[in-house]
Amino acid sequence: MGQSPWRRSAPVASRRTVSVAVEVTTTMPDMKATATRRTAVTMPDMKATATKSTTAKNMVTNATGNQIRPRTAQSPSQAGPVAAGDTAAEAVTSQFDNTASEQAEVTRRYNRLARIYDVYDAPMEMMGTKKRRQQLIETANGAVLEVGVGTGKNLPHYRGDIEVTGIDVSSRMLAKARDRARSLPVHAELIEADVQELPFDDDTFDTAVSTCVFCSVADPVQGLRELGRVVQPDGRILLLEHVRPGNRFLGRLADFATVLTRRIFGFRANRRTEENVLAAGLEIIEIERHGIWRTIVARPGSSDTDDSAA
């Protein structure tokens, strides 16, 4: 395929500390006292130049010999349009510090479930999820990125000529996926990574695949934006997800169930993934709706679409 899927390193600007006095005055209600404090703020020197030595220090070499540099996390002001989450409150708070802590909790839960996950998920498979996954994955082509590869249950459904890069946040789930991949004809490179911060160059993959993943991503819109970034403009994003029921009573029931499912299993039963796909600036090409299930074929949106996403 010519290029490595790993992201190229970018120069890192040196920083100079500038002390700035910031006066913050707080007036307490029903009290006559006014508190004033001064805070020192460190600001980057905008004239600083990039240095090769700083870049080299931040390089990491993976098992295949490719080098990557971890991407710098975005601040809320850099994150783009507000995410459309489960509720208006979640859409706002998902951009702040609780996103990392929530994802860490999800990772711990899936590491704990890894040993029994296939047994735990068997009832859903028998109710049609396996068939839906297989039908979706049969349409994948070219260089494929599968996010949330889990224990590798999708790997047998890829054609033998497909090269798959699979990621997951759970190291124990990945261990089971690697065991499964050894007996399959598909070539799969399995990497521990987070869909919210993918370590790949822009426009790397022809197809991205996700099945029952975005119910457990702390900031699903950010994860979907990342898929739009790493998939080529004429590529496709294949999604199979369960969503919050449209029925008012069932929707509220899903909201109640989410309190338990999030704490015990790590996923949310009330995600509005269809809306989140649009909020991420992706363009939906095809969609099939079967009860709470959505099979979505999307592609990266144009720059105009990204700028206007809500």
N, C-alpha and C positions, 0 to 999 in steps of 0.2 A: 504493500500500500504506500510505500515511499517514505512517509514521515512517521515519527514515533507519536503515539497518542498522548504522551506526557507533555505538559505545558512547558514551554521554553521559559528560562529565567529572564527577568527584567532587571535593569539596573536599579539599585536602591539609593535614593538620595541621602547624603549625610545630613545630619540635623545639628543646629546650633541652638542652645537654650537662651531664650530671651525672657527676662523677668518682667511681667506686667502686673501692675497692681489693679485689682478689680474690687470695687467697693460694693458690698451687698448689704442692703438695709432691709431688715425684717421688722414689721410692725405687728405685734400680737393683738388680737381683738380683745376689747374690754380691759386692756392693760395700758399703762402710760409709758412703759419702758420700750425703748427702741434699741435693738441690738445691731451693731455694726461690726463687720469683720472684713479683713483683707485677705485675699487669696492670691498666691503666686501661680501664674499660668505659664506652662512651657509651650512655646510656639515654634513651629518649624521655620528654618531659614529658607525662604523661597528661592534664594539665589544659590543655594548649595548645589554642587555638581555631583553626578553619580560616580561611584568608585568601583572598580573591578574587584578590589579586595573584599568590600562589603558584600557584593553579590556572591562571591565564591563561598563566603562564610555561611550563607543561608541556603546553599545547595544541599540537596539530599539525593542519595543514589539508591534506587530501588533494586530489587533482586535481579532484574533483567539487565542491569547496567545502565538504564536510562536515568537521566538526572531531572529532577523537578525542584521547583521552589514553591513552598506553600504559599497560597494566595493570601493576601492581607484581608482580614474580615472587614466587611463594609459597616459603616456606622448607619444608624437609622436614617440620617439625612441623605446617605448615598444609596440607600436600598431601592429607590424607585417608588412606583405607585404603591399605595397601601394595599396589603393583602386582603383578599376576601376570605375570611376564615369561617369558623363555625358561628361566631357572633360578632357584632361590631366591636365589642371589647377585645375579643381575641385577635381581630384583625389589626388592632393598634398595638397591643402588648407583645404580639409575636415578633416585632421588630427590635425588641429591647433585650436586656440581659437574660430574661427567663427563657429565651429560645434555646440557648446553649445548655442550661440546666435541664430543661424538659427533654432535649434530645439525649442527654447523658442518661436520664432515667429510662428512656425507651431502650437505649442500647443495653443497659443492665438487664432489663426484663427479657429482651430477646436472647441475650447470652444465657440467661437462666433457663429459658424455654428450649434452647437449641437441641438438647438431647431428646426431647419428646415432641418436638414441633410437628413432625410429619404425622404422628399419631393424633395430636391435638387438632390438626387441620384436616384430617381425613373426612369428617362429615361434610365440610364445605366442598371438598373435592367430589364427593359422591353426589352432591346436589347440583352439579353442573359446572363448577369452577374449573375443573381440569379440562373439560371440553372447550370452554371459552378461551382458556389460556392457549391451548394447542392451536385453535383456529386463528388466534391473533398472531402467534409467533411464526406460523407457517408463512406469513406475508413479509417477514423481516428479510432484508437483503443487505449485501455489502458489509461494511465494517459496522458491527452492532455493539452498542453499549446497553447492558441490562443493569438497571439500578434496583437495589434491594433484591439481589440474586438469592439471598437466603440460603437454604440447604441445597439449592441447585435443581429444584423440581422442574424448572423450565428447560434445562439443558438438553434432555432427550428429544425435545420437540424441534430443535434447530437442525437445518440441513447440514450434511457433512462438510459442505464447502464454505460454511459461514464461520467467520472468526469473531468470537465473542469476547468482549471485555466486560466482566461482571464486577460490580462493587456492592459492598454491604458494610454497615457500621458495626456489625457483630462479628467478632473474630471467631467465635465458636460456631456460628452458622456457616461461615466461610470454610471452616475446617471440614464440615460435613459436605459442603458443595465440592470441595477439592477431591474428597474420597469418591463422590459420585462421578465426577468428570473423568476420572482415570479409566473408567470402563466404557466411555462413550467416544464416538468418532469425531465429535465436534472439538475444535481447538478453542480452549477457553483460558483466558488469563484472569485470575480472580484476585481482586485488590481490596484491601480495607480502606474505605473512603466514604464520605458523606455527600449525598446528592445536593445538599445546600451549598457545598463548596467543592466542586469537582476539580481534580488536579489535571485537567486536560486543556489542550489548546482550543481556541475557537474553531468551529467548522471541522471537527475531527472525524465525526461519525456520519454514516449514511442513515442509520436507524437507531432510535433509542426505544427501549422496551421497559415497561413498568407494569407489574401485575400485583394488585393489592398491596401497594407500597405507601401511597400518599396519605393513607389513613393514619400512619404512624410517624410522619415527618413533622417536626416541630413547626417549621414555617413552610408549608406546602407550596405557596406561590414562589418563594425564593428557589425552591428545588425545581419547579417547573421552568422558571426563568433560566436556570442553569442548563436544563435540557435544550432549551431554545438556543443557548449560546454555543454548545458543543456540537450540535447537529448542523449539517450543511444546509444552506438556504433551501435547496430543493429536496432535502431529506424528509423523513417522517418520524413522528413520535407516536408510538403505539401504547395505549393505556387501557388497562382493565381495572376498574375500581368500583367499590360499593359506595353509595352516597346516602345522604340523609333522605328519608322518604318524603315525598311531596304531600302526602296526607297529613293534615294538621295533628290528629291524634298520634299517628305513628311517628311523626317527626318529633313530637314532644317525648314519646317513649324512647326514641333513639337518643335524645338529649339526656334523659335520665340514665339510660344504659351506659352512656359514655363515661359517666362518673366512675362506674365500675370497670369498664373495659380498659380505660386509660390507666387506672391504678394497678390493675391485675395483669393485663396482657400487653399494654403499651400502645393500643390503637384507639382511635375515635370512631364511633359508629355514626356520627352525624356530620361528617365532612361534606362540603359542597364542592366536590372536585370539578364538576362541569363548569361552575362559575369561576373557580380558581384557575382553570386552564385559560380562560379569557382574560382574567385579571393579570396573568403572567405575560400577556402580549402574544400568546400563541394563536394560530388560526386553526379552527376546527374544520377539517375536510369532511369527515364522516362521523356519525355518532349513532349507536344503537342503544336503545333504552329497554331494559327488561326488568321491571320492578325496581329494586334498589341498585341494579347493576348498570354500569355504563361501559361500553366499549367505544373508545375514542381514537380516531386517527387525526393527528394534528401535524402542523409544521411550524417552523419558526416564523413569526410575524415580521412584517416589514418594519423599518425604523419608525415609520409614521404610526403604525399600530402600537408599538411599544410605548411611544411617547404619550399616547392617549388612553392607555389602559388605566382602569380605575381600581 
